[in-house]
Amino acid sequence: MRCPRDEITWLDRALLSGNRDLTLHRSPRCAGLRYVHHRWELFSRDSSYPVYLAPGAGAAPPDARGVQQTAQHILPVAPALHYETLPVVLEAGTWLVSVGNWVLPLRLELAGQGGHEPAEPGQDEQPVTVEKPVPPNSTLTRRGIPPRPDAAQRAQTYLQRNAAARMAMAFHYQEYILGRPAPQPVPMMDVVVALDLSGEGAVSDYKKLLQDLIWKEAGHQRELAEFLLRQGLLTLADLQQARKLAADNERSGRSEQARRRLKYKPKRQPGPGQLS
């Protein structure tokens, strides 16, 4: 396997144990590797196990206890209120990551001059992450306009001050937050009805405002979800709050009133139920 630069590689139950260890979490409630700000990071959303990172030395990886004893970095159990621990920036070299009783060897290679392509590991090699620069047509700069230098801070400040916008974005992008394969946004009108927002264009207005804060312009709808998740601006806690509000609105009849007010019959019912 290799770690695509434009995706999160989740160190989940399947990868670590082949789904045998049921104490390990599935994505997105586990540790992971991601490429942010031209560097690779190890982060953790694991609420059960700390994550240990130790230099890889020797022909055979040690057991989990050995990794824990030689760890250079320890990511603590993710706090419920903050959802994610502070990440660790990976330097080039061989590393050992330990979660619970499992150890995953990693190798981060800095390719030579002239380009950085992900290495193809051989049959006996370990999972590889490869650092390479963001090309001009990458996801976050697809239209030639990079995010503002202070884009994350601007968006964070707005979402912290505007709970309705934060919950609307979390509900809209819930499949992305849950790490579903081929995620799709929840239809904007379904969000308006579920959360009893002020009008039909509320979600669209929130998205346009966030794009302006991040890129100084609209037209980055596909990149918006990726940016918000990569920067940790939308979390599972936000989604849980939004789903709770949607469930309360459904029970109280406010969602039905919103449907009547908007004369809207959704193609699919909103999913305010428990997280899977």
Sequence and secondary structure as in RCSB ss.txt:
>XXXX:A:sequence
MRCPRDEITWLDRALLSGNRDLTLHRSPRCAGLRYVHHRWELFSRDSSYPVYLAPGAGAAPPDARGVQQTAQHIL
PVAPALHYETLPVVLEAGTWLVSVGNWVLPLRLELAGQGGHEPAEPGQDEQPVTVEKPVPPNSTLTRRGIPPRPD
AAQRAQTYLQRNAAARMAMAFHYQEYILGRPAPQPVPMMDVVVALDLSGEGAVSDYKKLLQDLIWKEAGHQRELA
EFLLRQGLLTLADLQQARKLAADNERSGRSEQARRRLKYKPKRQPGPGQLS
>XXXX:A:secstr
 B  TTS EEE HHHHHTT  TTS  TTSSEEEEEETTEEEEEE  SS  EEEEE  SSS   HHHHHHH SEEE
    TTT S   EE  SEEEEEEETTEEEEEEEEE  SS        TT   EEEE    TTSGGGTTS    TT
HHHHHHHHHHH HHHHHHHHHHTHHHHTT SS     HHHHHHHHT SSTTHHHHHHHHHHHHHHSSS  HHHHH
HHHHHTT S HHHHHHHHHHHHHHHHHTHHHHHHHHHT   SS    S   
